[in-house]
């Protein structure tokens, strides 16, 4: 079981006792901007989840990954609750000896089988993705 406990710290800020977590909103929304907003953490969780999957898969394939950047953008509904209506993930890989087919396979496995955050989001929203290897788009 996973457990997170946050305590109100004034304004719109919530944080954990151990200091690992701090959520807030920008000043124009009544906060101080001392941390990410809750909906930003959803996108960060997706980036981290799929990124960790991809790294682990490439390591098992013995692929020489040098760098990975995962960028996630989400569009939200205009009306409350302002859920995500579309999420797009962009993977940017660097590695002089990375094989394009291995990179594509690792991303597909993460998105279609392993990433639990992606699976949860896909149940209610379109999740799309694209991949770049050394600055060149890969066909998936």
C-alpha positions as CSV (number, residue, x, y, z in Angstrom):
1,X,0.0,0.0,0.0
2,X,1.2,3.5,-0.8
3,X,0.6,6.2,1.7
4,X,1.1,10.0,1.5
5,X,0.1,12.5,4.2
6,X,0.2,16.2,3.6
7,X,-0.5,18.9,6.1
8,X,-1.8,22.4,5.4
9,X,1.0,24.9,5.9
10,X,-0.9,28.1,5.3
11,X,-2.1,29.9,2.2
12,X,-2.7,27.2,-0.4
13,X,0.5,25.2,0.5
14,X,0.4,21.6,1.6
15,X,3.5,19.6,2.6
16,X,4.8,16.5,4.3
17,X,6.3,16.4,7.7
18,X,9.6,15.1,6.4
19,X,9.9,17.9,3.8
20,X,9.8,15.5,0.8
21,X,6.6,16.9,-0.5
22,X,5.4,20.5,-1.0
23,X,2.4,21.5,-3.2
24,X,1.3,25.0,-3.8
25,X,-0.2,27.2,-6.5
26,X,1.0,30.4,-8.1
27,X,0.2,33.7,-6.4
28,X,-2.5,34.5,-9.0
29,X,-4.3,31.5,-7.6
30,X,-3.9,32.4,-4.0
31,X,-0.6,30.5,-3.3
32,X,3.0,31.5,-3.1
33,X,4.4,29.2,-5.8
34,X,6.5,27.3,-3.2
35,X,6.0,24.0,-5.1
36,X,4.2,22.4,-8.0
37,X,0.4,22.5,-8.3
38,X,-1.4,19.2,-7.8
39,X,-2.2,18.8,-11.5
40,X,1.5,19.5,-12.4
41,X,2.5,16.6,-10.2
42,X,0.3,14.3,-12.3
43,X,2.3,15.2,-15.4
44,X,5.6,14.9,-13.4
45,X,4.5,11.4,-12.1
46,X,3.9,10.3,-15.7
47,X,7.3,11.6,-16.8
48,X,9.0,9.9,-14.0
49,X,7.1,6.6,-14.3
50,X,7.7,6.2,-18.0
51,X,11.2,7.6,-17.8
52,X,12.2,5.0,-15.2
53,X,10.6,2.2,-17.2
54,X,12.5,3.2,-20.3
55,X,15.9,3.5,-18.5
56,X,15.4,0.0,-16.9
57,X,14.4,-1.5,-20.2
58,X,17.3,0.0,-22.1
59,X,19.7,-1.2,-19.3
60,X,18.4,-4.7,-19.6
61,X,19.0,-4.5,-23.4
62,X,22.5,-3.2,-22.6
63,X,21.9,-0.1,-24.6
64,X,24.4,2.8,-24.0
65,X,22.0,5.6,-22.9
66,X,23.7,8.9,-22.4
67,X,20.8,11.2,-21.8
68,X,17.0,11.1,-21.6
69,X,14.6,14.0,-21.2
70,X,10.9,13.4,-20.8
71,X,8.6,16.3,-21.5
72,X,4.8,16.1,-20.8
73,X,2.2,18.6,-21.8
74,X,-1.5,18.4,-20.8
75,X,-4.6,20.2,-22.0
76,X,-7.2,20.8,-19.4
77,X,-11.0,21.2,-19.6
78,X,-12.3,24.7,-19.2
79,X,-15.1,23.7,-16.8
80,X,-14.7,22.2,-13.4
81,X,-13.5,19.7,-12.6
82,X,-10.6,20.8,-14.9
83,X,-9.4,17.3,-15.8
84,X,-6.9,16.7,-18.5
85,X,-8.5,16.2,-21.9
86,X,-5.2,15.4,-23.8
87,X,-1.7,14.5,-22.7
88,X,1.3,14.3,-24.9
89,X,4.7,12.9,-24.0
90,X,7.9,13.8,-25.8
91,X,11.0,11.6,-25.2
92,X,14.4,13.0,-26.2
93,X,17.2,10.5,-26.2
94,X,20.9,11.0,-26.7
95,X,23.5,8.3,-27.2
96,X,26.0,7.8,-30.0
97,X,25.5,4.0,-30.1
98,X,21.8,3.8,-29.1
99,X,19.9,1.7,-31.6
100,X,16.7,3.3,-32.8
101,X,14.7,0.1,-32.8
102,X,15.7,-0.5,-29.1
103,X,14.6,3.0,-28.1
104,X,11.3,2.6,-29.9
105,X,10.7,-0.7,-28.3
106,X,11.5,0.6,-24.8
107,X,9.1,3.5,-25.2
108,X,6.3,1.2,-26.6
109,X,6.8,-1.3,-23.7
110,X,6.6,1.5,-21.1
111,X,3.5,3.2,-22.7
112,X,1.6,0.0,-23.5
113,X,2.6,-2.4,-20.7
114,X,4.5,-1.1,-17.7
115,X,3.8,2.5,-16.8
116,X,1.0,2.5,-14.3
117,X,0.5,6.3,-14.4
118,X,0.1,6.2,-18.2
119,X,-2.4,3.3,-17.9
120,X,-4.4,5.2,-15.3
121,X,-4.5,8.4,-17.4
122,X,-5.3,6.4,-20.6
123,X,-8.5,5.1,-19.0
124,X,-10.0,8.6,-19.2
125,X,-7.8,10.7,-21.6
126,X,-5.9,10.4,-24.9
127,X,-2.2,9.9,-24.2
128,X,0.0,10.4,-27.2
129,X,3.8,10.3,-27.5
130,X,6.7,11.0,-29.8
131,X,10.4,10.1,-29.7
132,X,13.6,11.9,-30.8
133,X,17.0,10.2,-30.9
134,X,20.0,12.5,-31.1
135,X,17.7,15.3,-32.4
136,X,16.0,13.2,-35.1
137,X,12.3,12.1,-34.8
138,X,11.8,8.3,-34.8
139,X,9.0,6.7,-36.6
140,X,7.0,4.5,-34.2
